[in-house]
Amino acid sequence: MKVKAINRVEQRETGFERKGDLKQVRRNLNPELHPFERAVEYTRALNAAKLERVFAKPFVAALSGHTDGINCLARNPKRLNSLVSGSASGELFLWDVPERRAIYNYVGHERAVKAVTVSDCGSLCFSCGDEGVVKMWRVPHAPLGGVTETVDHHPVSSFDAGQVLRGIDHHWKRPLFATAGEKVEVWDHERASPLHSFVWGADSVESVRFNPVESDIFTSCGNDRSIALYDIRTGNPLHKLVMQTKTNSVAWNPIEAFNFTCANEDCCLYTYDMRRLDIAKMVHKDHVSAVLDVDYSPTGREFVSGSYDRSVRIFKYDGGHSRDVYHTKRMQRVFGVRFSGDGSYVFSASDDMNVRIWKARASQKMGTLLPREKSKQAYNAALVKRYGHMPEVKRITRHRHLPKAIYTTGKLRREVTESDRKKQLNRIKHSAPGSIKTKPARKKKIVTRLE
């Protein structure tokens, strides 16, 4: 069987880009003709690293309109231009991101909105808060060309939970959603009472998230410092992990079905494999205060976190330290973060009543790129990757300007950590061999695991 593939090179098909372009001359790759090739490449890599930092302008826009601090965010899985935000004053806005304005105001909440989620079909939105009532809303399409004024919308349906609700998430394939409060409950769109109710020790549950791959499995984190896993098919809890400090939020990796990352009060994030909860796969450090929210990119290769220290950080899924940090002078405590549907932008919701839009790659050029620009960017990225281990290139690519409060607190935390490490080494040195057992950092924060 023969398969014929159509292969078109963009530059060859479109001809020359400019009227004055010359015909390309093929380069002789004989190394004897280029004795300083490595030195020239290193200089180009150094310049590419410098230019990347010069053009690093991550902030895109701020969406203002709320009258109180914003507690939660939700993106539409079917539409790139749709974003929902809920505030402490009970406001719930649907934003048209390209137009940078609120197109719908969902009227119905009288108290703070704690969590919001959008259904898998993208046409329904669910919100909950201190009232103990889940409200279901329609999510209409944003009209072409934007709108001139914000339109009020009222809820389609309500579900009375009889408890203060702190978290909500929708099933990725079925018309179900889960709520978190004094207990974890699973609801159906068409029923007024919950299908399942789970109680496992916690007096209050903070957050709940469905697995996007194994969609019948979801996880929750409670005030008793626990992370619990549930399965809708069996109607029973699966596992429970108790840590030394409380977990505020959980996010599943959309590509690796078994891995999830939790945002903890101890300034770190921990990635676990649900099949082996006795040790963390990775500990992600750099925040200097409690981490309040976390969300994965659709590619599963990186995630974004928001912290009480008024900063947003982007981590690689297997990286111990953040690859970038975003902050502004006016941005306050970050309560919610989300990646855009295409992974190109990051949204953050903070206590200063603004939703901010950031570029996922700080130096990325916005708009359409010419073939010449694409090849140049790819070449520069390859050079920086090739020479990234060199001291000068490494120093430039890693350096970030931080607010004074974050810088001094981070420096103090490093000094304390180093002091504890030296003290532990001295204890081991002056004790009988084997009398002191040390735990790796990936196990140190785990208290116990329950089945």
C-alpha positions as CSV (number, residue, x, y, z in Angstrom):
1,M,0.0,0.0,0.0
2,K,1.4,3.4,-1.0
3,V,0.6,6.6,0.8
4,K,1.2,9.8,-1.0
5,A,1.8,12.8,1.3
6,I,1.5,16.4,0.1
7,N,4.4,18.5,1.5
8,R,4.6,22.2,0.9
9,V,7.3,24.5,2.1
10,E,5.7,27.9,2.9
11,Q,8.6,30.0,1.8
12,R,9.0,28.2,-1.5
13,E,5.3,28.4,-2.4
14,T,4.9,32.1,-1.5
15,G,8.0,33.2,-3.4
16,F,10.1,36.0,-2.1
17,E,8.9,38.0,0.9
18,R,10.2,41.3,-0.3
19,K,10.8,42.9,-3.7
20,G,14.5,43.4,-3.1
21,D,15.2,39.9,-1.8
22,L,18.2,38.2,-3.4
23,K,18.5,34.6,-4.5
24,Q,19.6,32.4,-1.7
25,V,23.2,31.2,-1.9
26,R,23.9,27.7,-0.5
27,R,26.5,27.7,2.3
28,N,29.5,25.4,2.2
29,L,29.5,23.4,5.4
30,N,33.1,22.3,5.2
31,P,34.4,22.8,8.8
32,E,37.9,23.7,7.5
33,L,36.4,26.9,5.9
34,H,34.9,28.0,9.2
35,P,37.5,27.7,12.0
36,F,35.7,30.0,14.4
37,E,32.2,28.5,13.9
38,R,31.8,27.5,17.6
39,A,32.9,31.0,18.8
40,V,30.5,32.7,16.4
41,E,27.7,30.4,17.5
42,Y,28.3,31.2,21.1
43,T,28.2,34.9,20.5
44,R,25.0,34.5,18.6
45,A,23.5,32.5,21.5
46,L,24.6,35.1,24.0
47,N,23.0,37.9,21.9
48,A,19.8,35.8,21.5
49,A,19.6,35.3,25.3
50,K,20.0,39.0,25.8
51,L,17.4,39.9,23.2
52,E,14.9,37.5,24.7
53,R,15.2,39.4,28.1
54,V,15.1,42.8,26.4
55,F,11.8,42.0,24.6
56,A,10.2,40.2,27.6
57,K,7.0,42.1,28.0
58,P,4.5,39.6,29.4
59,F,1.7,41.8,30.5
60,V,-1.1,42.2,27.9
61,A,-4.1,43.7,29.5
62,A,-6.2,44.1,32.7
63,L,-9.9,43.4,32.7
64,S,-11.6,45.7,35.2
65,G,-15.2,45.9,36.3
66,H,-15.5,44.0,39.5
67,T,-16.3,45.9,42.7
68,D,-14.5,43.5,45.1
69,G,-11.7,41.0,45.1
70,I,-11.9,38.2,42.6
71,N,-12.0,34.7,44.1
72,C,-12.2,32.3,41.1
73,L,-11.7,31.9,37.3
74,A,-13.0,29.4,34.8
75,R,-12.2,29.1,31.1
76,N,-14.5,27.7,28.4
77,P,-13.1,24.4,27.1
78,K,-14.8,25.0,23.7
79,R,-14.1,28.7,23.1
80,L,-10.8,30.5,23.3
81,N,-12.4,33.9,23.8
82,S,-14.6,33.1,26.8
83,L,-13.6,33.5,30.4
84,V,-15.8,33.6,33.6
85,S,-14.8,35.3,36.9
86,G,-16.5,35.5,40.3
87,S,-15.9,38.0,43.0
88,A,-16.5,38.4,46.8
89,S,-19.4,40.8,46.2
90,G,-21.4,38.1,44.3
91,E,-20.7,39.4,40.8
92,L,-20.2,36.9,38.0
93,F,-18.9,38.2,34.7
94,L,-18.5,36.5,31.3
95,W,-15.6,38.2,29.5
96,D,-14.9,38.5,25.8
97,V,-11.1,38.3,26.0
98,P,-10.2,39.7,22.6
99,E,-12.5,42.7,23.1
100,R,-11.3,43.0,26.8
101,R,-14.7,43.7,28.2
102,A,-17.5,42.0,30.1
103,I,-20.4,41.0,27.8
104,Y,-22.7,39.3,30.4
105,N,-23.3,39.9,34.1
106,Y,-24.8,36.9,35.8
107,V,-27.3,38.2,38.4
108,G,-28.4,35.9,41.2
109,H,-25.7,35.6,43.9
110,E,-26.2,37.7,47.0
111,R,-23.0,36.6,48.8
112,A,-19.4,35.8,47.8
113,V,-18.8,33.5,44.8
114,K,-16.2,31.0,45.8
115,A,-15.9,28.8,42.7
116,V,-17.1,28.6,39.1
117,T,-16.8,26.0,36.3
118,V,-17.9,25.6,32.7
119,S,-19.4,22.4,31.4
120,D,-17.7,20.1,28.9
121,C,-20.0,21.3,26.1
122,G,-19.2,24.9,26.8
123,S,-22.8,26.1,26.9
124,L,-23.4,25.9,30.6
125,C,-21.8,27.5,33.6
126,F,-22.1,26.6,37.3
127,S,-21.2,28.8,40.3
128,C,-21.4,28.4,44.0
129,G,-20.5,30.3,47.2
130,D,-21.4,31.2,50.7
131,E,-25.1,30.9,50.0
132,G,-24.9,27.1,49.7
133,V,-26.7,27.2,46.4
134,V,-25.3,26.1,43.0
135,K,-26.6,28.2,40.1
136,M,-26.7,27.0,36.5
137,W,-26.3,29.7,33.7
138,R,-26.3,29.8,29.9
139,V,-23.0,30.7,28.2
140,P,-24.0,32.3,24.9
141,H,-21.6,32.9,22.0
142,A,-19.8,36.3,22.0
143,P,-21.1,38.3,19.1
144,L,-18.8,39.2,16.2
145,G,-17.4,42.6,16.6
146,G,-17.9,42.8,20.3
147,V,-20.7,44.4,22.3
148,T,-21.4,47.9,23.4
149,E,-22.8,47.2,26.8
150,T,-23.0,44.5,29.5
151,V,-26.2,42.5,29.5
152,D,-27.7,41.0,32.6
153,H,-28.5,37.2,32.7
154,H,-30.5,35.2,35.3
155,P,-29.9,31.6,36.3
156,V,-31.5,28.7,34.4
157,S,-31.7,26.5,37.5
158,S,-30.6,26.2,41.1
159,F,-29.4,23.3,43.3
160,D,-29.7,23.8,47.1
161,A,-26.8,22.0,48.9
162,G,-27.7,23.2,52.4
163,Q,-24.1,24.0,53.2
164,V,-21.4,26.6,52.5
165,L,-19.7,25.6,49.2
166,R,-16.1,26.3,48.5
167,G,-15.3,24.4,45.3
168,I,-17.0,23.1,42.2
169,D,-15.9,21.3,39.0
170,H,-17.7,19.7,36.1
171,H,-17.3,16.2,34.6
172,W,-15.3,16.2,31.3
173,K,-17.7,13.8,29.5
174,R,-21.0,13.4,31.4
175,P,-23.7,15.9,32.6
176,L,-22.4,15.7,36.2
177,F,-20.6,18.2,38.5
178,A,-19.1,17.9,42.0
179,T,-19.2,20.4,44.9
180,A,-17.0,20.8,47.9
181,G,-18.2,22.0,51.3
182,E,-18.7,20.2,54.6
183,K,-18.8,17.1,52.3
184,V,-18.2,16.2,48.7
185,E,-21.3,15.7,46.6
186,V,-21.8,14.7,42.9
187,W,-24.9,16.2,41.2
188,D,-26.7,15.6,37.9
189,H,-28.1,18.5,35.7
190,E,-31.6,17.1,35.9
191,R,-31.9,16.2,39.6
192,A,-32.4,18.4,42.6
193,S,-30.6,16.1,45.0
194,P,-27.0,14.7,44.8
195,L,-26.3,11.4,43.3
196,H,-23.3,10.6,45.6
197,S,-22.2,12.1,48.9
198,F,-18.7,11.5,50.3
199,V,-17.5,12.2,53.9
200,W,-14.0,11.2,55.0
201,G,-12.8,13.0,58.1
202,A,-12.5,16.6,56.9
203,D,-14.8,19.2,58.5
204,S,-14.5,21.4,55.4
205,V,-13.3,20.6,51.8
206,E,-11.6,23.4,49.9
207,S,-11.4,22.3,46.3
208,V,-12.5,19.5,43.9
209,R,-11.2,18.6,40.5
210,F,-12.1,16.0,37.9
211,N,-9.5,14.0,36.0
212,P,-9.6,15.1,32.3
213,V,-8.4,11.7,31.1
214,E,-9.8,9.2,33.6
215,S,-12.9,11.3,33.8
216,D,-14.7,9.3,36.5
217,I,-12.0,9.9,39.0
218,F,-11.7,13.2,40.9
219,T,-9.8,14.6,43.9
220,S,-10.4,17.0,46.7
221,C,-8.4,18.8,49.4
222,G,-9.7,19.5,52.9
223,N,-8.9,21.6,55.9
224,D,-7.6,18.5,57.7
225,R,-4.5,18.7,55.5
226,S,-5.7,15.8,53.3
227,I,-5.9,15.0,49.6
228,A,-8.6,12.5,48.8
229,L,-9.3,10.5,45.6
230,Y,-12.8,9.3,44.7
231,D,-14.3,7.1,41.9
232,I,-17.9,7.8,40.7
233,R,-18.2,4.2,39.3
234,T,-17.8,2.5,42.7
235,G,-19.3,5.4,44.8
236,N,-16.5,5.0,47.3
237,P,-13.3,7.0,48.2
238,L,-10.1,5.4,46.9
239,H,-7.1,6.9,48.8
240,K,-6.4,9.7,51.2
241,L,-3.0,11.4,51.7
242,V,-2.4,13.5,54.8
243,M,0.4,16.2,54.7
244,Q,1.9,18.4,57.3
245,T,0.3,21.6,55.9
246,K,-3.0,22.3,54.1
247,T,-3.5,22.0,50.4
248,N,-5.4,24.9,48.8
249,S,-6.0,23.6,45.2
250,V,-5.3,20.6,42.9
251,A,-4.8,20.4,39.2
252,W,-4.6,17.2,37.0
253,N,-2.1,16.9,34.2
254,P,-4.3,16.7,31.0
255,I,-1.8,14.4,29.2
256,E,-0.5,12.1,32.0
257,A,-3.6,10.6,33.4
258,F,-2.2,9.6,36.8
259,N,-0.4,12.7,37.8
260,F,-1.7,15.8,39.6
261,T,-0.1,18.8,41.3
262,C,-1.3,20.4,44.5
263,A,-0.8,23.9,45.8
264,N,0.3,23.9,49.4
265,E,0.4,26.4,52.3
266,D,4.1,25.8,52.8
267,C,5.0,27.9,49.7
268,C,5.6,24.8,47.5
269,L,3.8,22.7,45.0
270,Y,3.9,18.9,45.0
271,T,3.3,16.6,42.0
272,Y,2.0,13.1,42.8
273,D,1.3,9.9,41.0
274,M,-2.1,8.6,42.1
275,R,-0.7,5.0,41.9
276,R,2.0,5.8,44.4
277,L,1.1,8.4,47.0
278,D,3.8,7.6,49.5
279,I,6.3,9.9,47.7
280,A,6.0,13.0,45.6
281,K,7.3,12.9,42.0
282,M,8.6,16.5,42.2
283,V,8.7,19.4,44.7
284,H,8.3,22.8,43.0
285,K,9.8,25.7,44.9
286,D,10.2,29.5,44.5
287,H,7.1,31.0,46.1
288,V,7.6,32.8,49.4
289,S,4.1,32.6,50.7
290,A,1.1,30.2,50.5
291,V,0.2,29.0,47.0
292,L,-3.5,29.5,46.4
293,D,-4.2,28.1,43.0
294,V,-2.7,26.0,40.2
295,D,-3.7,25.1,36.6
296,Y,-2.1,23.1,33.8
297,S,-1.4,24.1,30.3
298,P,-3.4,22.1,27.7
299,T,-0.1,20.6,26.5
300,G,0.6,19.2,30.0
301,R,4.2,20.4,29.8
302,E,3.9,23.3,32.2
303,F,1.6,24.8,34.8
304,V,0.9,28.2,36.3
305,S,0.5,29.0,40.0
306,G,-0.8,32.0,41.9
307,S,0.3,32.9,45.4
308,Y,-0.4,35.0,48.5
309,D,3.0,36.7,47.8
310,R,1.3,38.6,44.9
311,S,3.1,36.8,42.1
312,V,2.3,34.4,39.3
313,R,4.9,31.7,38.4
314,I,5.1,29.3,35.5
315,F,6.8,25.9,36.1
316,K,7.7,23.1,33.8
317,Y,5.9,19.9,34.8
318,D,9.2,18.3,35.9
319,G,11.0,21.4,37.0
320,G,11.9,22.1,40.6
321,H,12.1,25.9,40.1
322,S,9.9,28.3,38.0
323,R,10.9,29.3,34.5
324,D,9.3,32.7,34.8
325,V,7.6,35.0,37.3
326,Y,5.1,37.7,36.7
327,H,4.2,40.6,39.0
328,T,3.1,44.3,38.9
329,K,3.2,47.0,41.5
330,R,-0.6,47.1,41.8
331,M,-1.4,43.4,41.7
332,Q,-2.4,42.1,45.1
333,R,-2.9,38.5,46.4
334,V,-3.6,36.1,43.5
335,F,-6.6,33.9,44.2
336,G,-7.1,32.3,40.8
337,V,-5.0,31.4,37.7
338,R,-5.9,29.7,34.4
339,F,-4.1,28.9,31.2
340,S,-5.9,29.8,27.9
341,G,-7.3,27.0,25.7
342,D,-4.4,27.2,23.3
343,G,-1.7,27.6,26.0
344,S,-0.5,31.0,24.7
345,Y,-1.8,33.1,27.5
346,V,-2.2,33.0,31.3
347,F,-5.1,34.6,33.3
348,S,-4.8,35.7,36.9
349,A,-7.4,36.9,39.3
350,S,-6.3,39.0,42.3
351,D,-7.6,40.8,45.3
352,D,-7.4,44.2,43.6
353,M,-10.5,43.5,41.5
354,N,-8.7,42.9,38.2
355,V,-8.3,40.0,35.9
356,R,-4.9,40.2,34.2
357,I,-3.9,38.6,30.9
358,W,-0.2,37.6,30.5
359,K,1.7,35.9,27.7
360,A,2.8,32.4,28.5
361,R,6.1,33.2,26.8
362,A,7.2,36.6,28.0
363,S,9.2,37.6,24.8
364,Q,6.8,36.0,22.3
365,K,5.8,38.3,19.5
366,M,2.0,38.7,19.1
367,G,0.4,38.6,15.7
368,T,1.2,36.8,12.4
369,L,4.9,35.9,11.8
370,L,6.6,35.8,8.4
371,P,8.5,32.6,7.5
372,R,11.7,34.5,7.9
373,E,10.8,35.5,11.5
374,K,9.7,31.9,12.3
375,S,13.0,30.4,11.2
376,K,15.0,33.1,13.0
377,Q,13.2,32.5,16.3
378,A,13.6,28.8,15.9
379,Y,17.3,29.3,15.2
380,N,17.8,31.6,18.3
381,A,15.9,29.1,20.5
382,A,18.1,26.3,19.3
383,L,21.2,28.3,20.0
384,V,20.1,29.2,23.6
385,K,19.2,25.6,24.3
386,R,22.6,24.4,22.9
387,Y,24.7,26.8,24.9
388,G,22.3,27.1,27.9
389,H,24.9,25.4,30.2
390,M,27.5,28.1,29.6
391,P,27.8,30.5,32.7
392,E,27.0,33.7,30.9
393,V,24.0,32.4,28.9
394,K,22.7,30.6,32.0
395,R,23.0,33.7,34.1
396,I,21.1,35.9,31.6
397,T,18.3,33.4,31.0
398,R,17.7,32.7,34.7
399,H,17.8,36.2,36.0
400,R,14.5,37.9,37.0
401,H,13.8,41.2,38.7
402,L,11.7,40.6,41.8
403,P,9.9,43.0,44.2
404,K,11.9,43.8,47.2
405,A,9.5,42.0,49.6
406,I,9.7,38.7,47.6
407,Y,13.5,39.0,47.1
408,T,14.3,39.5,50.8
409,T,11.8,36.8,52.0
410,G,13.2,34.4,49.5
411,K,16.8,35.1,50.6
412,L,15.8,34.6,54.2
413,R,14.1,31.3,53.4
414,R,17.2,30.0,51.6
415,E,19.3,31.0,54.6
416,V,17.0,29.1,57.0
417,T,17.0,26.0,54.7
418,E,20.8,26.0,54.4
419,S,21.1,26.4,58.2
420,D,18.8,23.4,58.8
421,R,20.7,21.3,56.3
422,K,24.0,22.1,58.0
423,K,22.5,21.4,61.4
424,Q,21.2,18.0,60.2
425,L,24.6,17.1,58.8
426,N,26.3,18.0,62.1
427,R,23.8,15.8,64.0
428,I,24.6,12.9,61.7
429,K,28.3,13.5,61.9
430,H,28.4,13.5,65.8
431,S,25.9,10.6,66.3
432,A,26.3,6.9,66.2
433,P,26.1,5.5,62.6
434,G,22.5,4.7,61.6
435,S,20.9,6.3,64.7
436,I,19.5,9.3,62.7
437,K,17.4,8.5,59.7
438,T,16.9,11.2,57.1
439,K,13.9,11.6,54.8
440,P,14.2,12.9,51.2
441,A,12.4,16.2,50.5
442,R,9.8,14.4,48.5
443,K,8.7,12.3,51.5
444,K,9.3,14.8,54.3
445,K,5.9,16.6,54.2
446,I,3.8,13.4,54.0
447,V,2.3,12.3,57.3
448,T,0.4,9.2,56.4
449,R,-1.6,7.5,53.7
450,L,-5.1,6.0,54.2
451,E,-6.9,3.5,52.1
